[in-house]
């Protein structure tokens, strides 16, 4: 984040796990990223990339990420 890159790709490999684990992974990632962004004064946004074959946990994952948006950014 200190490098101020315009985009960073995070591979969660969540489509290979059950919904509960996918939710946990996404929640943990979002919490940590928002905390780190706040620590360095960097604004961030998540884009949840779906699988082109529609495998995975949609709409669960985008919903979990949206729940983690800090209240100040809602």
C-alpha atoms as one frame of an Amber mdcrd trajectory, in Angstrom:
protein
   0.000   0.000   0.000   2.850   2.344   0.619   3.814   1.919  -3.031   0.416
   3.362  -4.040  -0.194   0.822  -6.794  -3.494   1.307  -8.571  -4.447  -2.356
  -8.286  -3.447  -5.453  -6.379  -4.732  -8.930  -7.075  -5.408 -11.217  -4.117
  -5.941 -14.881  -4.943  -8.132 -16.491  -2.278  -8.708 -19.831  -4.044 -12.106
 -19.709  -2.375 -14.018 -21.569  -5.046 -12.285 -24.762  -3.901 -13.655 -24.533
  -0.343 -17.068 -24.654   1.295 -19.097 -21.447   1.735 -18.195 -21.059   5.410
 -14.461 -21.134   4.657 -14.898 -18.783   1.688 -16.711 -16.341   3.954 -14.008
 -16.592   6.633 -11.211 -16.000   4.109 -12.877 -12.989   2.551 -13.770 -11.468
   5.911 -10.214 -11.921   7.225  -8.648 -10.463   4.095 -10.969  -7.461   4.078
 -10.470  -6.741   7.775  -6.691  -6.878   7.419  -6.572  -4.815   4.230  -8.850
  -2.089   5.574  -6.813  -1.937   8.786  -3.540  -1.696   6.849  -4.970   0.953
   4.529  -6.051   3.048   7.483  -2.608   2.691   9.080  -0.874   4.137   6.004
  -3.619   6.586   5.007  -4.493   4.840   1.768  -8.007   4.685   0.311  -8.951
   1.288  -1.091 -11.818  -0.419  -2.856 -12.428  -4.103  -3.447 -13.506  -5.615
  -6.740 -14.655  -9.189  -6.423 -13.787 -11.046  -9.595 -16.149 -13.893 -10.321
 -15.194 -17.145 -11.969 -15.935 -17.151 -15.707 -17.606 -20.554 -15.408 -19.773
 -19.313 -12.520 -18.196 -21.649 -10.001 -17.596 -20.291  -6.568 -19.627 -18.463
  -3.987 -21.553 -15.656  -5.559 -23.170 -13.525  -4.183 -21.652 -14.583  -0.836
 -18.160 -13.210  -1.407 -19.090  -9.719  -2.672 -21.610  -9.478   0.159 -18.975
 -10.343   2.783 -16.569  -7.767   1.327 -19.290  -5.106   1.329 -20.044  -5.832
   4.995 -16.424  -5.074   5.865 -16.378  -1.562   4.403 -15.582   0.730   7.344
 -18.569   2.770   8.469 -16.761   5.983   7.535 -16.735   4.866   3.882 -20.371
   3.788   3.576
